[in-house]
């Protein structure tokens, strides 16, 4: 089941069914109990009415001289019955016809006298409940119907015998009301459940609508009809849209860089190839010139391969670990001292400063800058590493790492510096290998990791000063 909509719909249906089932069971039990209590209250009221009308005749026997206010007592087999039992006296309602009610339990009377037949029937009470002098039971009535029976033992003034007063009412009406209530409850909960399920489905579909719109927008982005996803997405999926937009922008930048690199490479190879062709096509081939141009071609290809390697990955992928510029600068300085022992290379700085950059890229960055510096230096190359000072005291001063490299060479003319700013990646001095191209690679690496490159044509030492800033690792 891969559909989120179907999954949420099924879970919602199960939850609604479970919830309504619990509610239905509770409501059914509560209302059934309420109806039964109401029926018992009516029976108790009828019992009180019968008890209140008990009198004695001239012979001292119990009688009911007055008609009771409930006409069902006078209708044969009406479903509403009363019966009064003493030791030697038995009175019944006309509704009992020739039947008698079962004898009450003896636990309430010290001298019980069960009712005798008189052509009727007598059976023990079943499902009886003795409560405060009352016996509640459910029995079979004269029509073999279920009746609710209330029996109480009473003591009358000037009458030594215990008198049992019994009132029974058929349960048919109560059972019909309960059945009708259950049907109504079932229909109502079913309709409510259907409405809830439909509402939940509508909510799920509406809630997932932004994802469907995102799918259409992504399709449009893939066809080049759109540039990015909408930024006014709901809070729950806004981070996802932001990440997708960042990925799309990064891919777009990668494509643009690749297109730029291909154009630059074609442009850089065109002139040397033309020179080589002309040098070898003449009647007297100029092999020296051809070799020089071929060496230039090799350097150009190496440069563009390096830039392609750098741009092939994103800064987010490469900056998962930190690198220590001071340690790497010392390693590079040790290697360069073998190449240029006449140049004093001084490396100093903060050993705890770590930059958020891949170690290999940092080696390439420092290697290019320090190699350029010793090529132009007279006797000194100074490398300083630390944290960038911040003018704003509210900002953590250790959020960025500074790398400063300078030499005591002739420096850079202002017009050359402006040319370098306009033409990145273009060689400034063919006699000194890698000066302009090296700076271009350094700038490419710095920008990739969210850093910056600043060139000062004249430093305090007299030569060029290059300042590189990189994000600090772990910030």
Secondary structure, DSSP 8 states (H G I E B T S, - for coil): ---HHHHHHHHHHHHHHHHHHHHHHHHHHHHHHHHHHHHHHHHHHHHHHHHHT-EE-TTS-EE--S--S-GGGGSTT-SEEEEEE-SS-EEE-GGGTT-------GGG-TT------TTS------S-EEETTEEEEEEE-TTS-EEEEEEEEE--TT--S-EEEEEEEESHHHHHHHHHHHHHHHHHHHHHHHHHHHHHHHHHHHHTHHHHHHHHHHHHHHTTS-SS--S---HHHHHHHHHHHHHHHHHHHHHHHHHHHHHHHHHHHHHHHHHHHHHHHSSS--HHHHHHHHHHHHHHHHHHHHHHHHHTS-HHHHTTS-B-HHHHHHHHHHHHHHH-TTSEEEEEE-TT--BSS-HHHHHHHHHHHHHHHHHH-SSEEEEEEEE---S-TTS-TTSEEEEEEEESS----HHHHHHHHHSTT--S-TTSTTHHHHHHHHHHHHHHTT-EEEEESS-TTSS-EEEEEEEBTT-
